[in-house]
């Protein structure tokens, strides 16, 4: 686990997701009165994140736990952290909160997608106490004292997805509303996951983030990235390229394996997934499955 300051009051935490460095980030935002952690990593990372909060001198200020959405790499440690920081509450989109309060269905769906060893490494998820769970609406603001968090509804990756703007600094914690870019690859991976994908919503959300003219994007996979017109165009290209490839192959009645190879080639220049980092393998496999399910059902 590592924690590093990005700027005044903002820290990135490498949660060490599934044992890998530089793959799953959480962000600590510390104001004059209160602090928040935006995204939490897997349940197995909860102790690491708590240590990072202590290193950021935010232990006594931690009041807000804000998963951008209810996927385990973003929310898995929410219940554990709420248990550690008894004065905190968990804030999420209204469609995400039921999965945090009772994660049984979420865990079952994840278990069906991952091999047993990977699912075990995630560490499960402690339920969030319903009395300490709060809905955060689009545009709602949280005053930390000198720093303000504003929620931005950004569906597409998931229907309950939020991004979080740090208003005074012009930063946006994006969640999975933008494609991933890891240090061990020179390419972008669209964050497309089962069961279905809404391309129109995803592109609208991407535009919504860039229309804020952010100074910095704080991405979960992985780290800060400077926004630009060319970056926006790359994001759009990789998302639409994956979708168009899926539509084309499905029209030709090709199967899921062919689609996986095509997406791997489009994204990483490799048709053989075995040579890619496990995080990239998962991204390609999930994108192929989600797009296959989405567009196969419409043919």
MARGUKOL-821585 format. One record per residue (C-alpha): residue number from 1; residue in three letters; x, y, z. Coordinates in nm, 4 decimals, decimal comma. Layout:
N
num = NUM | residuo = ALA | c1 = X | c2 = Y | c3 = Z
...
//
This chain:
299
num = 1 | residuo = UNK | c1 = 0,0000 | c2 = 0,0000 | c3 = 0,0000
num = 2 | residuo = UNK | c1 = 0,1204 | c2 = 0,3497 | c3 = -0,0846
num = 3 | residuo = UNK | c1 = -0,0357 | c2 = 0,6914 | c3 = -0,0329
num = 4 | residuo = UNK | c1 = 0,0864 | c2 = 1,0081 | c3 = -0,2011
num = 5 | residuo = UNK | c1 = -0,0258 | c2 = 1,3706 | c3 = -0,2011
num = 6 | residuo = UNK | c1 = -0,1569 | c2 = 1,4999 | c3 = -0,5326
num = 7 | residuo = UNK | c1 = -0,2148 | c2 = 1,8540 | c3 = -0,4085
num = 8 | residuo = UNK | c1 = -0,3417 | c2 = 2,0352 | c3 = -0,1017
num = 9 | residuo = UNK | c1 = -0,5748 | c2 = 1,7971 | c3 = 0,0791
num = 10 | residuo = UNK | c1 = -0,5952 | c2 = 1,5351 | c3 = -0,1978
num = 11 | residuo = UNK | c1 = -0,4223 | c2 = 1,1970 | c3 = -0,1809
num = 12 | residuo = UNK | c1 = -0,4113 | c2 = 0,8884 | c3 = -0,3986
num = 13 | residuo = UNK | c1 = -0,4077 | c2 = 0,5467 | c3 = -0,2335
num = 14 | residuo = UNK | c1 = -0,2745 | c2 = 0,2435 | c3 = -0,4165
num = 15 | residuo = UNK | c1 = -0,5045 | c2 = -0,0177 | c3 = -0,2638
num = 16 | residuo = UNK | c1 = -0,3051 | c2 = -0,3115 | c3 = -0,4011
num = 17 | residuo = UNK | c1 = -0,6165 | c2 = -0,4608 | c3 = -0,5546
num = 18 | residuo = UNK | c1 = -0,5965 | c2 = -0,8419 | c3 = -0,5846
num = 19 | residuo = UNK | c1 = -0,2273 | c2 = -0,8182 | c3 = -0,4982
num = 20 | residuo = UNK | c1 = -0,1324 | c2 = -0,5930 | c3 = -0,7902
num = 21 | residuo = UNK | c1 = 0,0326 | c2 = -0,2520 | c3 = -0,7657
num = 22 | residuo = UNK | c1 = -0,0974 | c2 = 0,0470 | c3 = -0,9615
num = 23 | residuo = UNK | c1 = -0,4288 | c2 = -0,1089 | c3 = -1,0607
num = 24 | residuo = UNK | c1 = -0,6982 | c2 = 0,0049 | c3 = -0,8126
num = 25 | residuo = UNK | c1 = -0,6912 | c2 = 0,3522 | c3 = -0,6585
num = 26 | residuo = UNK | c1 = -0,8882 | c2 = 0,5216 | c3 = -0,3844
num = 27 | residuo = UNK | c1 = -0,8766 | c2 = 0,8953 | c3 = -0,3166
num = 28 | residuo = UNK | c1 = -0,8712 | c2 = 1,0808 | c3 = 0,0140
num = 29 | residuo = UNK | c1 = -0,9948 | c2 = 1,4407 | c3 = 0,0185
num = 30 | residuo = UNK | c1 = -0,9179 | c2 = 1,6292 | c3 = 0,3404
num = 31 | residuo = UNK | c1 = -1,0708 | c2 = 1,9661 | c3 = 0,4162
num = 32 | residuo = UNK | c1 = -1,0293 | c2 = 2,1899 | c3 = 0,7191
num = 33 | residuo = UNK | c1 = -1,3148 | c2 = 2,0213 | c3 = 0,9083
num = 34 | residuo = UNK | c1 = -1,3868 | c2 = 1,6869 | c3 = 0,7483
num = 35 | residuo = UNK | c1 = -1,2332 | c2 = 1,4266 | c3 = 0,5206
num = 36 | residuo = UNK | c1 = -1,3781 | c2 = 1,1853 | c3 = 0,2671
num = 37 | residuo = UNK | c1 = -1,2571 | c2 = 0,8752 | c3 = 0,0924
num = 38 | residuo = UNK | c1 = -1,3863 | c2 = 0,8409 | c3 = -0,2626
num = 39 | residuo = UNK | c1 = -1,3878 | c2 = 0,4766 | c3 = -0,3699
num = 40 | residuo = UNK | c1 = -1,2545 | c2 = 0,2187 | c3 = -0,1280
num = 41 | residuo = UNK | c1 = -1,0991 | c2 = -0,0707 | c3 = -0,3165
num = 42 | residuo = UNK | c1 = -1,1873 | c2 = -0,4334 | c3 = -0,2457
num = 43 | residuo = UNK | c1 = -1,2859 | c2 = -0,5583 | c3 = 0,0967
num = 44 | residuo = UNK | c1 = -0,9424 | c2 = -0,7190 | c3 = 0,1225
num = 45 | residuo = UNK | c1 = -0,7878 | c2 = -0,3708 | c3 = 0,0951
num = 46 | residuo = UNK | c1 = -0,9761 | c2 = -0,2130 | c3 = 0,3858
num = 47 | residuo = UNK | c1 = -0,6838 | c2 = -0,2250 | c3 = 0,6328
num = 48 | residuo = UNK | c1 = -0,4502 | c2 = -0,0767 | c3 = 0,3723
num = 49 | residuo = UNK | c1 = -0,6905 | c2 = 0,2086 | c3 = 0,3036
num = 50 | residuo = UNK | c1 = -0,7306 | c2 = 0,2731 | c3 = 0,6786
num = 51 | residuo = UNK | c1 = -0,3514 | c2 = 0,2943 | c3 = 0,7136
num = 52 | residuo = UNK | c1 = -0,3419 | c2 = 0,5386 | c3 = 0,4219
num = 53 | residuo = UNK | c1 = -0,6078 | c2 = 0,7541 | c3 = 0,5891
num = 54 | residuo = UNK | c1 = -0,3884 | c2 = 0,7622 | c3 = 0,9015
num = 55 | residuo = UNK | c1 = -0,0797 | c2 = 0,8550 | c3 = 0,6967
num = 56 | residuo = UNK | c1 = -0,2772 | c2 = 1,1414 | c3 = 0,5432
num = 57 | residuo = UNK | c1 = -0,3591 | c2 = 1,2587 | c3 = 0,8982
num = 58 | residuo = UNK | c1 = -0,7277 | c2 = 1,2251 | c3 = 0,8171
num = 59 | residuo = UNK | c1 = -0,8323 | c2 = 0,9668 | c3 = 1,0789
num = 60 | residuo = UNK | c1 = -1,0123 | c2 = 1,2088 | c3 = 1,3102
num = 61 | residuo = UNK | c1 = -1,1736 | c2 = 1,3935 | c3 = 1,0203
num = 62 | residuo = UNK | c1 = -1,3063 | c2 = 1,0980 | c3 = 0,8198
num = 63 | residuo = UNK | c1 = -1,6828 | c2 = 1,1547 | c3 = 0,7880
num = 64 | residuo = UNK | c1 = -1,7687 | c2 = 1,0532 | c3 = 0,4315
num = 65 | residuo = UNK | c1 = -1,7208 | c2 = 0,7243 | c3 = 0,2493
num = 66 | residuo = UNK | c1 = -1,8251 | c2 = 0,7685 | c3 = -0,1131
num = 67 | residuo = UNK | c1 = -1,8075 | c2 = 0,4743 | c3 = -0,3555
num = 68 | residuo = UNK | c1 = -1,8621 | c2 = 0,5983 | c3 = -0,7090
num = 69 | residuo = UNK | c1 = -2,0654 | c2 = 0,2851 | c3 = -0,7803
num = 70 | residuo = UNK | c1 = -2,1475 | c2 = -0,0597 | c3 = -0,6474
num = 71 | residuo = UNK | c1 = -1,8702 | c2 = -0,2695 | c3 = -0,8031
num = 72 | residuo = UNK | c1 = -1,6408 | c2 = -0,4412 | c3 = -0,5574
num = 73 | residuo = UNK | c1 = -1,3187 | c2 = -0,2683 | c3 = -0,6627
num = 74 | residuo = UNK | c1 = -1,4913 | c2 = 0,0609 | c3 = -0,5784
num = 75 | residuo = UNK | c1 = -1,7185 | c2 = -0,0252 | c3 = -0,2875
num = 76 | residuo = UNK | c1 = -1,5941 | c2 = -0,3532 | c3 = -0,1381
num = 77 | residuo = UNK | c1 = -1,4314 | c2 = -0,1931 | c3 = 0,1679
num = 78 | residuo = UNK | c1 = -1,7189 | c2 = 0,0494 | c3 = 0,2359
num = 79 | residuo = UNK | c1 = -1,8714 | c2 = -0,1520 | c3 = 0,5202
num = 80 | residuo = UNK | c1 = -1,5336 | c2 = -0,2249 | c3 = 0,6801
num = 81 | residuo = UNK | c1 = -1,4317 | c2 = 0,1405 | c3 = 0,6710
num = 82 | residuo = UNK | c1 = -1,7670 | c2 = 0,2492 | c3 = 0,8138
num = 83 | residuo = UNK | c1 = -1,7079 | c2 = 0,0032 | c3 = 1,0968
num = 84 | residuo = UNK | c1 = -1,3596 | c2 = 0,1460 | c3 = 1,1618
num = 85 | residuo = UNK | c1 = -1,4700 | c2 = 0,5102 | c3 = 1,1430
num = 86 | residuo = UNK | c1 = -1,7824 | c2 = 0,5090 | c3 = 1,3584
num = 87 | residuo = UNK | c1 = -1,8497 | c2 = 0,8772 | c3 = 1,2957
num = 88 | residuo = UNK | c1 = -1,8659 | c2 = 0,8280 | c3 = 0,9188
num = 89 | residuo = UNK | c1 = -2,1523 | c2 = 0,7666 | c3 = 0,6802
num = 90 | residuo = UNK | c1 = -2,1625 | c2 = 0,6052 | c3 = 0,3371
num = 91 | residuo = UNK | c1 = -2,2926 | c2 = 0,8212 | c3 = 0,0531
num = 92 | residuo = UNK | c1 = -2,3896 | c2 = 0,6746 | c3 = -0,2858
num = 93 | residuo = UNK | c1 = -2,6431 | c2 = 0,6936 | c3 = -0,5650
num = 94 | residuo = UNK | c1 = -2,9902 | c2 = 0,5783 | c3 = -0,4630
num = 95 | residuo = UNK | c1 = -2,9650 | c2 = 0,2725 | c3 = -0,6906
num = 96 | residuo = UNK | c1 = -2,6274 | c2 = 0,1753 | c3 = -0,5432
num = 97 | residuo = UNK | c1 = -2,7210 | c2 = 0,1936 | c3 = -0,1744
num = 98 | residuo = UNK | c1 = -2,9363 | c2 = -0,1232 | c3 = -0,1679
num = 99 | residuo = UNK | c1 = -2,6350 | c2 = -0,3240 | c3 = -0,2900
num = 100 | residuo = UNK | c1 = -2,4183 | c2 = -0,1736 | c3 = -0,0157
num = 101 | residuo = UNK | c1 = -2,6737 | c2 = -0,2377 | c3 = 0,2585
num = 102 | residuo = UNK | c1 = -2,7359 | c2 = -0,5948 | c3 = 0,1433
num = 103 | residuo = UNK | c1 = -2,4513 | c2 = -0,7051 | c3 = -0,0860
num = 104 | residuo = UNK | c1 = -2,5715 | c2 = -1,0653 | c3 = -0,1272
num = 105 | residuo = UNK | c1 = -2,6864 | c2 = -1,0278 | c3 = -0,4896
num = 106 | residuo = UNK | c1 = -2,3816 | c2 = -0,8225 | c3 = -0,5789
num = 107 | residuo = UNK | c1 = -2,1506 | c2 = -1,0884 | c3 = -0,4372
num = 108 | residuo = UNK | c1 = -2,3346 | c2 = -1,3668 | c3 = -0,6172
num = 109 | residuo = UNK | c1 = -2,3086 | c2 = -1,1870 | c3 = -0,9514
num = 110 | residuo = UNK | c1 = -1,9353 | c2 = -1,1275 | c3 = -0,9023
num = 111 | residuo = UNK | c1 = -1,8817 | c2 = -1,4880 | c3 = -0,7950
num = 112 | residuo = UNK | c1 = -2,0418 | c2 = -1,6042 | c3 = -1,1203
num = 113 | residuo = UNK | c1 = -1,7997 | c2 = -1,3963 | c3 = -1,3288
num = 114 | residuo = UNK | c1 = -1,4660 | c2 = -1,4601 | c3 = -1,1595
num = 115 | residuo = UNK | c1 = -1,2655 | c2 = -1,7757 | c3 = -1,0869
num = 116 | residuo = UNK | c1 = -1,2852 | c2 = -1,8883 | c3 = -0,7246
num = 117 | residuo = UNK | c1 = -0,9325 | c2 = -1,7761 | c3 = -0,6341
num = 118 | residuo = UNK | c1 = -0,9947 | c2 = -1,4222 | c3 = -0,7621
num = 119 | residuo = UNK | c1 = -1,3293 | c2 = -1,3959 | c3 = -0,5874
num = 120 | residuo = UNK | c1 = -1,1699 | c2 = -1,5083 | c3 = -0,2607
num = 121 | residuo = UNK | c1 = -0,8936 | c2 = -1,2498 | c3 = -0,3016
num = 122 | residuo = UNK | c1 = -1,1533 | c2 = -0,9714 | c3 = -0,3168
num = 123 | residuo = UNK | c1 = -1,2364 | c2 = -1,0294 | c3 = 0,0476
num = 124 | residuo = UNK | c1 = -1,6147 | c2 = -1,0183 | c3 = 0,0237
num = 125 | residuo = UNK | c1 = -1,8040 | c2 = -0,7184 | c3 = 0,1523
num = 126 | residuo = UNK | c1 = -1,9344 | c2 = -0,6226 | c3 = 0,4959
num = 127 | residuo = UNK | c1 = -2,2892 | c2 = -0,4764 | c3 = 0,4736
num = 128 | residuo = UNK | c1 = -2,3293 | c2 = -0,1065 | c3 = 0,5392
num = 129 | residuo = UNK | c1 = -2,5616 | c2 = -0,0189 | c3 = 0,8283
num = 130 | residuo = UNK | c1 = -2,8804 | c2 = 0,1186 | c3 = 0,6744
num = 131 | residuo = UNK | c1 = -2,8897 | c2 = 0,3936 | c3 = 0,9370
num = 132 | residuo = UNK | c1 = -2,5513 | c2 = 0,5159 | c3 = 0,8178
num = 133 | residuo = UNK | c1 = -2,6258 | c2 = 0,5091 | c3 = 0,4449
num = 134 | residuo = UNK | c1 = -2,7196 | c2 = 0,8282 | c3 = 0,2640
num = 135 | residuo = UNK | c1 = -2,8399 | c2 = 0,9011 | c3 = -0,0881
num = 136 | residuo = UNK | c1 = -2,6368 | c2 = 1,1598 | c3 = -0,2752
num = 137 | residuo = UNK | c1 = -2,8175 | c2 = 1,3257 | c3 = -0,5647
num = 138 | residuo = UNK | c1 = -2,6807 | c2 = 1,4644 | c3 = -0,8888
num = 139 | residuo = UNK | c1 = -2,5282 | c2 = 1,8041 | c3 = -0,8183
num = 140 | residuo = UNK | c1 = -2,5390 | c2 = 1,7649 | c3 = -0,4392
num = 141 | residuo = UNK | c1 = -2,2490 | c2 = 1,9239 | c3 = -0,2543
num = 142 | residuo = UNK | c1 = -2,0574 | c2 = 1,8203 | c3 = 0,0579
num = 143 | residuo = UNK | c1 = -1,8618 | c2 = 2,0916 | c3 = 0,2386
num = 144 | residuo = UNK | c1 = -1,5399 | c2 = 1,9577 | c3 = 0,3915
num = 145 | residuo = UNK | c1 = -1,4187 | c2 = 2,3024 | c3 = 0,4928
num = 146 | residuo = UNK | c1 = -1,2274 | c2 = 2,4826 | c3 = 0,2212
num = 147 | residuo = UNK | c1 = -1,2908 | c2 = 2,1964 | c3 = -0,0213
num = 148 | residuo = UNK | c1 = -1,6292 | c2 = 2,1042 | c3 = -0,1666
num = 149 | residuo = UNK | c1 = -1,7293 | c2 = 1,7729 | c3 = -0,3202
num = 150 | residuo = UNK | c1 = -2,0019 | c2 = 1,7852 | c3 = -0,5869
num = 151 | residuo = UNK | c1 = -2,1648 | c2 = 1,4679 | c3 = -0,7170
num = 152 | residuo = UNK | c1 = -2,1981 | c2 = 1,4283 | c3 = -1,0925
num = 153 | residuo = UNK | c1 = -2,4356 | c2 = 1,1597 | c3 = -1,2197
num = 154 | residuo = UNK | c1 = -2,2429 | c2 = 0,9711 | c3 = -1,4893
num = 155 | residuo = UNK | c1 = -2,4265 | c2 = 0,6528 | c3 = -1,5921
num = 156 | residuo = UNK | c1 = -2,3216 | c2 = 0,4220 | c3 = -1,8754
num = 157 | residuo = UNK | c1 = -2,0673 | c2 = 0,1996 | c3 = -1,7073
num = 158 | residuo = UNK | c1 = -2,3385 | c2 = 0,1376 | c3 = -1,4474
num = 159 | residuo = UNK | c1 = -2,6829 | c2 = 0,2956 | c3 = -1,4029
num = 160 | residuo = UNK | c1 = -2,5908 | c2 = 0,4011 | c3 = -1,0475
num = 161 | residuo = UNK | c1 = -2,2561 | c2 = 0,5625 | c3 = -1,1285
num = 162 | residuo = UNK | c1 = -2,1389 | c2 = 0,8934 | c3 = -0,9833
num = 163 | residuo = UNK | c1 = -1,8250 | c2 = 1,0954 | c3 = -1,0446
num = 164 | residuo = UNK | c1 = -1,7094 | c2 = 1,3415 | c3 = -0,7791
num = 165 | residuo = UNK | c1 = -1,5873 | c2 = 1,6922 | c3 = -0,8557
num = 166 | residuo = UNK | c1 = -1,3497 | c2 = 1,8625 | c3 = -0,6116
num = 167 | residuo = UNK | c1 = -1,4866 | c2 = 2,2043 | c3 = -0,6900
num = 168 | residuo = UNK | c1 = -1,2159 | c2 = 2,4462 | c3 = -0,5708
num = 169 | residuo = UNK | c1 = -0,9335 | c2 = 2,2472 | c3 = -0,7288
num = 170 | residuo = UNK | c1 = -1,1109 | c2 = 2,1630 | c3 = -1,0532
num = 171 | residuo = UNK | c1 = -1,0414 | c2 = 1,7916 | c3 = -1,0137
num = 172 | residuo = UNK | c1 = -1,2843 | c2 = 1,5114 | c3 = -1,0965
num = 173 | residuo = UNK | c1 = -1,2710 | c2 = 1,1652 | c3 = -0,9414
num = 174 | residuo = UNK | c1 = -1,4035 | c2 = 0,9850 | c3 = -1,2457
num = 175 | residuo = UNK | c1 = -1,4830 | c2 = 0,6343 | c3 = -1,1283
num = 176 | residuo = UNK | c1 = -1,5198 | c2 = 0,4104 | c3 = -1,4319
num = 177 | residuo = UNK | c1 = -1,6866 | c2 = 0,6781 | c3 = -1,6446
num = 178 | residuo = UNK | c1 = -1,3585 | c2 = 0,7068 | c3 = -1,8393
num = 179 | residuo = UNK | c1 = -1,1460 | c2 = 0,4299 | c3 = -1,9933
num = 180 | residuo = UNK | c1 = -0,8613 | c2 = 0,2849 | c3 = -1,7890
num = 181 | residuo = UNK | c1 = -0,4932 | c2 = 0,3567 | c3 = -1,8548
num = 182 | residuo = UNK | c1 = -0,2334 | c2 = 0,1564 | c3 = -1,6640
num = 183 | residuo = UNK | c1 = 0,1350 | c2 = 0,2367 | c3 = -1,6328
num = 184 | residuo = UNK | c1 = 0,2224 | c2 = -0,1024 | c3 = -1,7816
num = 185 | residuo = UNK | c1 = 0,0399 | c2 = -0,0317 | c3 = -2,1090
num = 186 | residuo = UNK | c1 = 0,0305 | c2 = 0,2489 | c3 = -2,3639
num = 187 | residuo = UNK | c1 = -0,3359 | c2 = 0,2044 | c3 = -2,4470
num = 188 | residuo = UNK | c1 = -0,6802 | c2 = 0,2744 | c3 = -2,3059
num = 189 | residuo = UNK | c1 = -0,9280 | c2 = 0,0064 | c3 = -2,1989
num = 190 | residuo = UNK | c1 = -1,3000 | c2 = 0,0885 | c3 = -2,2175
num = 191 | residuo = UNK | c1 = -1,4749 | c2 = 0,0196 | c3 = -1,8886
num = 192 | residuo = UNK | c1 = -1,7537 | c2 = -0,1976 | c3 = -2,0223
num = 193 | residuo = UNK | c1 = -1,8881 | c2 = -0,4652 | c3 = -1,7892
num = 194 | residuo = UNK | c1 = -2,1763 | c2 = -0,7176 | c3 = -1,7885
num = 195 | residuo = UNK | c1 = -2,4634 | c2 = -0,7510 | c3 = -1,8015
num = 196 | residuo = UNK | c1 = -2,5333 | c2 = -0,4733 | c3 = -2,0546
num = 197 | residuo = UNK | c1 = -2,3806 | c2 = -0,1515 | c3 = -2,1841
num = 198 | residuo = UNK | c1 = -2,5469 | c2 = 0,1801 | c3 = -2,2628
num = 199 | residuo = UNK | c1 = -2,3257 | c2 = 0,3509 | c3 = -2,5203
num = 200 | residuo = UNK | c1 = -2,5323 | c2 = 0,6687 | c3 = -2,5427
num = 201 | residuo = UNK | c1 = -2,5270 | c2 = 0,7212 | c3 = -2,1668
num = 202 | residuo = UNK | c1 = -2,1566 | c2 = 0,6450 | c3 = -2,1489
num = 203 | residuo = UNK | c1 = -2,0722 | c2 = 0,9038 | c3 = -2,4143
num = 204 | residuo = UNK | c1 = -2,3033 | c2 = 1,1626 | c3 = -2,2578
num = 205 | residuo = UNK | c1 = -2,1361 | c2 = 1,1082 | c3 = -1,9207
num = 206 | residuo = UNK | c1 = -1,7918 | c2 = 1,1420 | c3 = -2,0751
num = 207 | residuo = UNK | c1 = -1,8966 | c2 = 1,4685 | c3 = -2,2370
num = 208 | residuo = UNK | c1 = -2,0452 | c2 = 1,5844 | c3 = -1,9052
num = 209 | residuo = UNK | c1 = -1,7115 | c2 = 1,5354 | c3 = -1,7287
num = 210 | residuo = UNK | c1 = -1,5092 | c2 = 1,7167 | c3 = -1,9949
num = 211 | residuo = UNK | c1 = -1,7633 | c2 = 2,0011 | c3 = -2,0121
num = 212 | residuo = UNK | c1 = -1,6634 | c2 = 2,0777 | c3 = -1,6529
num = 213 | residuo = UNK | c1 = -1,3205 | c2 = 2,1695 | c3 = -1,7945
num = 214 | residuo = UNK | c1 = -1,1398 | c2 = 1,9765 | c3 = -1,5204
num = 215 | residuo = UNK | c1 = -0,7783 | c2 = 2,0512 | c3 = -1,4388
num = 216 | residuo = UNK | c1 = -0,7122 | c2 = 1,6886 | c3 = -1,3481
num = 217 | residuo = UNK | c1 = -0,8895 | c2 = 1,3546 | c3 = -1,3804
num = 218 | residuo = UNK | c1 = -0,8426 | c2 = 1,1238 | c3 = -1,0821
num = 219 | residuo = UNK | c1 = -0,8994 | c2 = 0,7790 | c3 = -1,2269
num = 220 | residuo = UNK | c1 = -0,9325 | c2 = 0,4496 | c3 = -1,0397
num = 221 | residuo = UNK | c1 = -0,7346 | c2 = 0,2493 | c3 = -1,2955
num = 222 | residuo = UNK | c1 = -0,4938 | c2 = 0,4143 | c3 = -1,2527
num = 223 | residuo = UNK | c1 = -0,4023 | c2 = 0,7547 | c3 = -1,1159
num = 224 | residuo = UNK | c1 = -0,4192 | c2 = 1,1241 | c3 = -1,2110
num = 225 | residuo = UNK | c1 = -0,4281 | c2 = 1,2151 | c3 = -1,5769
num = 226 | residuo = UNK | c1 = -0,4270 | c2 = 1,5550 | c3 = -1,7468
num = 227 | residuo = UNK | c1 = -0,7403 | c2 = 1,6118 | c3 = -1,9563
num = 228 | residuo = UNK | c1 = -0,7204 | c2 = 1,7490 | c3 = -2,3079
num = 229 | residuo = UNK | c1 = -0,9173 | c2 = 1,7555 | c3 = -2,6293
num = 230 | residuo = UNK | c1 = -0,6996 | c2 = 1,4767 | c3 = -2,7696
num = 231 | residuo = UNK | c1 = -0,7567 | c2 = 1,2646 | c3 = -2,4590
num = 232 | residuo = UNK | c1 = -1,1322 | c2 = 1,3089 | c3 = -2,4926
num = 233 | residuo = UNK | c1 = -1,1103 | c2 = 1,2030 | c3 = -2,8564
num = 234 | residuo = UNK | c1 = -0,9047 | c2 = 0,8960 | c3 = -2,7607
num = 235 | residuo = UNK | c1 = -1,1613 | c2 = 0,8002 | c3 = -2,5005
num = 236 | residuo = UNK | c1 = -1,4461 | c2 = 0,8312 | c3 = -2,7504
num = 237 | residuo = UNK | c1 = -1,2521 | c2 = 0,6395 | c3 = -3,0149
num = 238 | residuo = UNK | c1 = -1,1709 | c2 = 0,3416 | c3 = -2,7937
num = 239 | residuo = UNK | c1 = -1,5284 | c2 = 0,3172 | c3 = -2,6658
num = 240 | residuo = UNK | c1 = -1,6965 | c2 = 0,3499 | c3 = -3,0051
num = 241 | residuo = UNK | c1 = -1,4339 | c2 = 0,1281 | c3 = -3,1700
num = 242 | residuo = UNK | c1 = -1,5104 | c2 = -0,1545 | c3 = -2,9289
num = 243 | residuo = UNK | c1 = -1,8850 | c2 = -0,1181 | c3 = -2,9805
num = 244 | residuo = UNK | c1 = -1,8622 | c2 = -0,1057 | c3 = -3,3599
num = 245 | residuo = UNK | c1 = -1,6383 | c2 = -0,4138 | c3 = -3,3647
num = 246 | residuo = UNK | c1 = -1,8900 | c2 = -0,6008 | c3 = -3,1517
num = 247 | residuo = UNK | c1 = -2,1812 | c2 = -0,5013 | c3 = -3,3744
num = 248 | residuo = UNK | c1 = -1,9932 | c2 = -0,6047 | c3 = -3,6870
num = 249 | residuo = UNK | c1 = -1,8935 | c2 = -0,9463 | c3 = -3,5526
num = 250 | residuo = UNK | c1 = -2,2398 | c2 = -1,0171 | c3 = -3,4170
num = 251 | residuo = UNK | c1 = -2,3915 | c2 = -0,9298 | c3 = -3,7577
num = 252 | residuo = UNK | c1 = -2,1556 | c2 = -1,1904 | c3 = -3,9038
num = 253 | residuo = UNK | c1 = -2,2698 | c2 = -1,4422 | c3 = -3,6400
num = 254 | residuo = UNK | c1 = -1,9230 | c2 = -1,4675 | c3 = -3,4872
num = 255 | residuo = UNK | c1 = -1,8947 | c2 = -1,6010 | c3 = -3,1322
num = 256 | residuo = UNK | c1 = -1,7732 | c2 = -1,4567 | c3 = -2,8064
num = 257 | residuo = UNK | c1 = -1,4176 | c2 = -1,5929 | c3 = -2,8433
num = 258 | residuo = UNK | c1 = -1,3725 | c2 = -1,4156 | c3 = -3,1753
num = 259 | residuo = UNK | c1 = -1,4997 | c2 = -1,0940 | c3 = -3,0206
num = 260 | residuo = UNK | c1 = -1,2515 | c2 = -1,1248 | c3 = -2,7331
num = 261 | residuo = UNK | c1 = -0,9624 | c2 = -1,1607 | c3 = -2,9764
num = 262 | residuo = UNK | c1 = -1,0813 | c2 = -0,8672 | c3 = -3,1850
num = 263 | residuo = UNK | c1 = -1,1144 | c2 = -0,6414 | c3 = -2,8817
num = 264 | residuo = UNK | c1 = -0,7717 | c2 = -0,7458 | c3 = -2,7544
num = 265 | residuo = UNK | c1 = -0,6262 | c2 = -0,6523 | c3 = -3,0921
num = 266 | residuo = UNK | c1 = -0,8089 | c2 = -0,3180 | c3 = -3,1038
num = 267 | residuo = UNK | c1 = -0,7187 | c2 = -0,2231 | c3 = -2,7486
num = 268 | residuo = UNK | c1 = -0,3755 | c2 = -0,3737 | c3 = -2,6876
num = 269 | residuo = UNK | c1 = -0,2504 | c2 = -0,4858 | c3 = -3,0274
num = 270 | residuo = UNK | c1 = -0,2585 | c2 = -0,8493 | c3 = -2,9124
num = 271 | residuo = UNK | c1 = -0,4990 | c2 = -1,1251 | c3 = -3,0095
num = 272 | residuo = UNK | c1 = -0,3640 | c2 = -1,3590 | c3 = -2,7407
num = 273 | residuo = UNK | c1 = -0,4949 | c2 = -1,2517 | c3 = -2,4010
num = 274 | residuo = UNK | c1 = -0,2456 | c2 = -1,4659 | c3 = -2,2113
num = 275 | residuo = UNK | c1 = 0,0353 | c2 = -1,2186 | c3 = -2,2768
num = 276 | residuo = UNK | c1 = -0,1496 | c2 = -0,9271 | c3 = -2,1171
num = 277 | residuo = UNK | c1 = -0,1501 | c2 = -0,8131 | c3 = -1,7549
num = 278 | residuo = UNK | c1 = -0,4377 | c2 = -0,9793 | c3 = -1,5613
num = 279 | residuo = UNK | c1 = -0,6125 | c2 = -0,6440 | c3 = -1,5124
num = 280 | residuo = UNK | c1 = -0,6150 | c2 = -0,5878 | c3 = -1,8873
num = 281 | residuo = UNK | c1 = -0,7280 | c2 = -0,9449 | c3 = -1,9520
num = 282 | residuo = UNK | c1 = -1,0256 | c2 = -0,8882 | c3 = -1,7226
num = 283 | residuo = UNK | c1 = -1,1080 | c2 = -0,5595 | c3 = -1,8951
num = 284 | residuo = UNK | c1 = -1,1100 | c2 = -0,7200 | c3 = -2,2397
num = 285 | residuo = UNK | c1 = -1,3040 | c2 = -1,0285 | c3 = -2,1276
num = 286 | residuo = UNK | c1 = -1,5702 | c2 = -0,8222 | c3 = -1,9532
num = 287 | residuo = UNK | c1 = -1,6043 | c2 = -0,5780 | c3 = -2,2425
num = 288 | residuo = UNK | c1 = -1,6498 | c2 = -0,8642 | c3 = -2,4875
num = 289 | residuo = UNK | c1 = -1,9104 | c2 = -1,0355 | c3 = -2,2696
num = 290 | residuo = UNK | c1 = -2,1075 | c2 = -0,7175 | c3 = -2,2008
num = 291 | residuo = UNK | c1 = -2,1097 | c2 = -0,6114 | c3 = -2,5660
num = 292 | residuo = UNK | c1 = -2,2006 | c2 = -0,9607 | c3 = -2,6813
num = 293 | residuo = UNK | c1 = -2,4926 | c2 = -0,9741 | c3 = -2,4398
num = 294 | residuo = UNK | c1 = -2,6036 | c2 = -0,6218 | c3 = -2,5300
num = 295 | residuo = UNK | c1 = -2,6003 | c2 = -0,6498 | c3 = -2,9073
num = 296 | residuo = UNK | c1 = -2,6698 | c2 = -1,0197 | c3 = -2,9522
num = 297 | residuo = UNK | c1 = -3,0056 | c2 = -0,9701 | c3 = -2,7840
num = 298 | residuo = UNK | c1 = -3,0920 | c2 = -0,6885 | c3 = -3,0252
num = 299 | residuo = UNK | c1 = -3,0296 | c2 = -0,8915 | c3 = -3,3423
//
